[in-house]
Amino acid sequence: MNLFYFLTTIVGYVFYASQNETSVLRSTAVQQNMSAVNSTVDLLILGAGWTSTFLIPLCKERNISYATTSRSGANDTIKFEFDQAEEDSDIFKPLPDAKTVLITFPITLSGGSERLVRLYKSTRHNSDTNPAFIQLGATSIWGTSDRSIARAAAESGSQAPIPPKPKELQWFDRHSPLNPGDRGAAETELLALAPAMPTTVLDLAGLWGGTRSMKNYSSIHMIHGIDVARAILAVHANFSKASGERWLLTDGRVYDWWDLASAWGSGSDSRNRIVKTVDHKQHGYAS
């Protein structure tokens, strides 16, 4: 921004810049999305939903260029809707080249992960582009909770009854066997593309922050949106350390609902208040 523009803005005058000057002064989001075909960005966010409300401000803070998509193309996003069964490369052509592509929506169809990666790569404007891919997933691909079993049954189209809850406490880490289900299989398919194509999966514990409250979850393993955003950018900055691996993201705390209820009862529902209330050393850590 030049001094003349700054001063005239302060005193309330209207400054009519040329088209080129205006494009330089646009916000990062508008600049990247409106000129997507000819641009290259650090991070392409496929599906600008809840996660992006934390990720975009962090990208701006760290001067990381980005572009975002949505089904509608509203709010300066690029209109994009991936059909997992279609070999339609045209929908990928308006997308910018990116160093890292973040997939925020679930892929559940066999071949869908490979198809998305291949079609995006084949439509790059710079043939030397070798993007890396991050898939966001959920910890429901592990264990035998009511929710995970019901989801697996829905994905497979079966009406399998929900088994009784296990009598013994079960602990899971990122290497534990997955529940049968299309979502976990699609993640495994994506990971199998490495090392030729850098890929990784971040499976998220219960999400909270912003419009999402802990009060709406039965999970006692959680992760805040800002921590999800930090993890995404950490992988982006050091992708070679994450490639080919599945990661389980949690804040490392096992929350005690009595402590949480006490914190909410005091009238505070902030992240810091809840974290300070929980004595995580007493309860242990999630794997």
C-alpha positions as CSV (number, residue, x, y, z in Angstrom):
1,M,0.0,0.0,0.0
2,N,1.5,3.4,-1.0
3,L,1.6,6.5,1.2
4,F,-0.9,8.4,-0.9
5,Y,-3.5,5.6,-0.7
6,F,-3.0,5.3,3.0
7,L,-3.4,9.1,3.6
8,T,-6.4,9.5,1.4
9,T,-8.1,6.6,3.0
10,I,-7.5,8.1,6.5
11,V,-9.1,11.4,5.6
12,G,-12.0,9.8,3.9
13,Y,-11.3,10.6,0.2
14,V,-12.1,8.1,-2.5
15,F,-9.0,6.7,-4.3
16,Y,-9.6,5.3,-7.8
17,A,-6.9,2.8,-8.4
18,S,-6.1,1.2,-11.7
19,Q,-7.3,-2.4,-12.2
20,N,-3.8,-3.8,-11.6
21,E,-3.3,-1.7,-8.4
22,T,-6.7,-2.8,-7.1
23,S,-5.8,-6.4,-7.5
24,V,-2.6,-5.9,-5.5
25,L,-4.6,-4.3,-2.6
26,R,-7.3,-7.0,-2.4
27,S,-7.4,-9.4,0.6
28,T,-5.5,-12.6,0.2
29,A,-8.7,-14.7,-0.1
30,V,-10.2,-12.6,-2.9
31,Q,-6.9,-12.3,-4.7
32,Q,-6.3,-16.0,-4.7
33,N,-9.8,-17.2,-5.5
34,M,-10.8,-14.6,-8.1
35,S,-7.6,-15.2,-10.2
36,A,-7.4,-18.9,-9.4
37,V,-6.7,-20.2,-12.9
38,N,-3.4,-18.4,-13.2
39,S,-2.3,-18.4,-9.6
40,T,-0.3,-20.7,-7.4
41,V,-1.0,-20.9,-3.6
42,D,0.5,-22.5,-0.7
43,L,-2.7,-24.1,0.5
44,L,-5.9,-25.1,-1.4
45,I,-8.8,-25.8,1.0
46,L,-11.3,-28.1,-0.6
47,G,-14.5,-27.3,1.4
48,A,-14.4,-24.1,3.3
49,G,-16.5,-25.1,6.3
50,W,-16.0,-25.0,10.1
51,T,-12.3,-25.8,10.0
52,S,-11.6,-22.9,7.6
53,T,-12.9,-20.4,10.2
54,F,-9.8,-21.2,12.3
55,L,-7.4,-22.0,9.4
56,I,-7.9,-18.9,7.3
57,P,-7.1,-16.4,10.1
58,L,-4.0,-18.5,10.9
59,C,-2.9,-18.5,7.3
60,K,-3.2,-14.7,7.2
61,E,-1.3,-14.3,10.4
62,R,1.6,-16.5,9.0
63,N,1.4,-15.0,5.5
64,I,0.5,-18.3,3.9
65,S,-1.4,-17.9,0.6
66,Y,-4.5,-19.9,0.2
67,A,-7.6,-20.5,-1.9
68,T,-10.9,-22.0,-0.8
69,T,-13.8,-23.8,-2.4
70,S,-17.4,-24.4,-1.7
71,R,-20.4,-26.1,-3.4
72,S,-22.1,-22.7,-4.0
73,G,-19.0,-20.5,-4.8
74,A,-20.3,-17.9,-2.3
75,N,-18.2,-15.6,-0.1
76,D,-15.3,-15.4,-2.5
77,T,-14.8,-19.2,-2.7
78,I,-14.3,-21.2,-5.9
79,K,-17.3,-23.2,-6.9
80,F,-16.4,-26.9,-6.7
81,E,-18.2,-30.1,-6.0
82,F,-16.4,-33.4,-6.3
83,D,-18.4,-36.4,-7.6
84,Q,-16.5,-39.4,-6.4
85,A,-17.8,-41.7,-9.2
86,E,-17.2,-39.3,-12.1
87,E,-14.1,-39.0,-14.3
88,D,-14.8,-35.3,-14.8
89,S,-11.6,-33.3,-15.0
90,D,-13.3,-30.1,-16.0
91,I,-14.3,-29.3,-12.5
92,F,-10.7,-29.3,-11.4
93,K,-9.4,-26.9,-14.1
94,P,-10.5,-23.7,-12.3
95,L,-8.6,-24.7,-9.2
96,P,-5.2,-23.1,-8.6
97,D,-2.0,-25.0,-8.4
98,A,-1.1,-25.5,-4.7
99,K,1.8,-26.9,-2.7
100,T,-0.7,-28.6,-0.3
101,V,-4.3,-29.6,-1.0
102,L,-6.5,-30.0,2.1
103,I,-9.6,-32.3,1.7
104,T,-12.1,-31.4,4.4
105,F,-15.0,-33.6,3.2
106,P,-15.2,-37.3,3.6
107,I,-14.5,-39.7,0.7
108,T,-16.4,-42.9,1.0
109,L,-16.4,-44.5,-2.5
110,S,-13.8,-47.0,-3.5
111,G,-11.4,-45.3,-6.0
112,G,-12.6,-41.8,-5.0
113,S,-9.4,-40.8,-3.2
114,E,-7.2,-41.9,-6.1
115,R,-9.5,-40.2,-8.6
116,L,-9.4,-36.8,-6.8
117,V,-5.6,-36.9,-6.6
118,R,-5.2,-38.0,-10.2
119,L,-7.7,-35.5,-11.7
120,Y,-6.3,-32.6,-9.8
121,K,-2.7,-33.5,-10.8
122,S,-3.6,-33.9,-14.5
123,T,-5.2,-30.5,-14.7
124,R,-2.4,-28.4,-13.3
125,H,-1.4,-25.3,-15.1
126,N,2.3,-25.9,-14.3
127,S,3.2,-29.5,-15.3
128,D,6.0,-29.5,-12.6
129,T,3.5,-29.1,-9.8
130,N,3.7,-31.9,-7.3
131,P,1.1,-31.2,-4.7
132,A,0.8,-32.9,-1.3
133,F,-2.6,-34.0,0.0
134,I,-4.1,-33.9,3.5
135,Q,-7.4,-35.7,4.2
136,L,-9.3,-34.8,7.4
137,G,-11.0,-37.7,9.0
138,A,-12.5,-38.7,12.3
139,T,-11.6,-41.0,15.2
140,S,-14.9,-42.9,14.7
141,I,-13.0,-45.2,12.3
142,W,-11.7,-46.9,15.5
143,G,-13.5,-48.7,18.2
144,T,-17.0,-50.1,18.6
145,S,-19.0,-47.1,19.8
146,D,-22.6,-46.8,19.0
147,R,-21.8,-43.9,16.7
148,S,-19.0,-45.6,14.8
149,I,-21.0,-48.9,14.3
150,A,-24.1,-47.0,13.1
151,R,-22.0,-45.0,10.7
152,A,-20.3,-48.1,9.3
153,A,-23.7,-49.8,8.9
154,A,-25.1,-46.8,7.0
155,E,-22.1,-46.6,4.7
156,S,-22.4,-50.2,3.8
157,G,-26.2,-50.0,3.4
158,S,-26.7,-52.8,6.0
159,Q,-29.0,-52.9,9.0
160,A,-26.5,-54.6,11.3
161,P,-27.5,-54.3,14.9
162,I,-25.4,-52.3,17.2
163,P,-23.4,-54.6,19.5
164,P,-23.3,-54.1,23.2
165,K,-20.7,-51.7,24.6
166,P,-17.4,-53.4,25.5
167,K,-17.1,-54.3,29.2
168,E,-13.5,-53.4,29.4
169,L,-11.9,-50.0,28.7
170,Q,-10.4,-49.9,25.2
171,W,-7.5,-47.7,24.2
172,F,-6.8,-46.9,20.5
173,D,-3.9,-45.2,18.8
174,R,-3.2,-44.4,15.2
175,H,-1.9,-47.9,14.5
176,S,-5.0,-49.7,15.9
177,P,-7.1,-51.8,13.4
178,L,-9.9,-49.8,11.8
179,N,-13.6,-50.5,11.9
180,P,-14.9,-51.9,8.6
181,G,-16.3,-49.0,6.7
182,D,-15.9,-47.0,3.5
183,R,-14.4,-43.9,5.1
184,G,-11.5,-45.8,6.7
185,A,-10.9,-47.7,3.4
186,A,-10.8,-44.5,1.4
187,E,-8.2,-43.0,3.8
188,T,-6.1,-46.1,3.4
189,E,-6.4,-45.8,-0.4
190,L,-5.1,-42.2,-0.2
191,L,-2.2,-43.2,2.0
192,A,-1.2,-46.0,-0.4
193,L,-0.4,-43.3,-3.0
194,A,2.7,-42.3,-1.0
195,P,5.6,-42.0,-1.5
196,A,5.0,-41.3,-5.2
197,M,2.4,-38.8,-4.2
198,P,2.8,-37.2,-0.8
199,T,-0.4,-37.9,1.2
200,T,-1.4,-38.0,4.9
201,V,-4.6,-38.3,7.0
202,L,-5.4,-36.4,10.1
203,D,-8.2,-38.2,12.1
204,L,-9.8,-35.7,14.5
205,A,-11.2,-36.3,17.9
206,G,-14.4,-34.4,19.0
207,L,-14.3,-31.0,17.5
208,W,-15.1,-27.9,19.5
209,G,-14.6,-24.1,19.3
210,G,-16.6,-21.4,17.5
211,T,-20.1,-22.7,16.7
212,R,-19.3,-26.1,18.2
213,S,-19.6,-26.7,22.0
214,M,-18.4,-29.6,24.1
215,K,-21.9,-29.7,25.5
216,N,-23.1,-31.3,22.3
217,Y,-20.7,-34.3,22.5
218,S,-20.5,-37.6,24.3
219,S,-16.8,-37.9,23.5
220,I,-14.3,-37.2,26.3
221,H,-11.5,-36.8,23.8
222,M,-11.5,-33.4,22.1
223,I,-9.5,-31.0,20.0
224,H,-10.1,-27.3,19.5
225,G,-10.4,-25.8,16.0
226,I,-7.3,-23.6,16.4
227,D,-5.3,-26.7,17.3
228,V,-6.6,-28.4,14.1
229,A,-5.5,-25.4,12.1
230,R,-2.0,-25.5,13.7
231,A,-1.6,-29.2,12.9
232,I,-2.6,-28.6,9.3
233,L,0.0,-25.9,8.8
234,A,2.6,-27.9,10.7
235,V,2.1,-30.8,8.3
236,H,2.2,-28.3,5.3
237,A,5.5,-27.0,6.5
238,N,7.1,-30.4,7.0
239,F,5.2,-32.8,4.8
240,S,8.0,-35.3,4.4
241,K,7.7,-36.2,8.1
242,A,3.9,-36.9,7.8
243,S,3.7,-38.5,4.3
244,G,2.2,-42.0,4.1
245,E,1.0,-41.9,7.7
246,R,-2.3,-41.7,9.5
247,W,-2.4,-39.4,12.6
248,L,-4.8,-39.2,15.5
249,L,-5.4,-35.7,16.6
250,T,-6.5,-35.0,20.2
251,D,-5.4,-32.4,22.7
252,G,-4.0,-35.2,24.9
253,R,-6.5,-34.8,27.7
254,V,-9.2,-37.1,29.0
255,Y,-11.9,-34.8,30.1
256,D,-13.8,-35.4,33.3
257,W,-17.5,-34.3,32.8
258,W,-17.9,-33.4,36.5
259,D,-15.0,-30.9,36.2
260,L,-16.4,-29.6,32.9
261,A,-19.9,-29.2,34.4
262,S,-18.4,-27.3,37.3
263,A,-16.6,-24.9,34.9
264,W,-19.8,-24.3,32.8
265,G,-21.7,-23.8,36.0
266,S,-19.5,-20.8,36.9
267,G,-20.7,-19.1,33.7
268,S,-17.5,-19.5,31.7
269,D,-17.4,-21.6,28.5
270,S,-14.1,-20.4,27.2
271,R,-11.3,-22.7,26.0
272,N,-8.8,-21.5,28.6
273,R,-11.3,-21.9,31.5
274,I,-12.1,-25.5,30.6
275,V,-8.4,-26.5,30.0
276,K,-7.3,-25.0,33.3
277,T,-10.1,-26.8,35.1
278,V,-9.2,-30.3,34.0
279,D,-6.3,-32.0,35.9
280,H,-5.1,-34.0,32.9
281,K,-2.2,-35.5,34.8
282,Q,-4.7,-37.3,37.1
283,H,-6.8,-38.7,34.3
284,G,-4.0,-39.7,31.9
285,Y,-3.4,-39.1,28.2
286,A,-5.1,-40.3,25.0
287,S,-2.8,-42.2,22.6
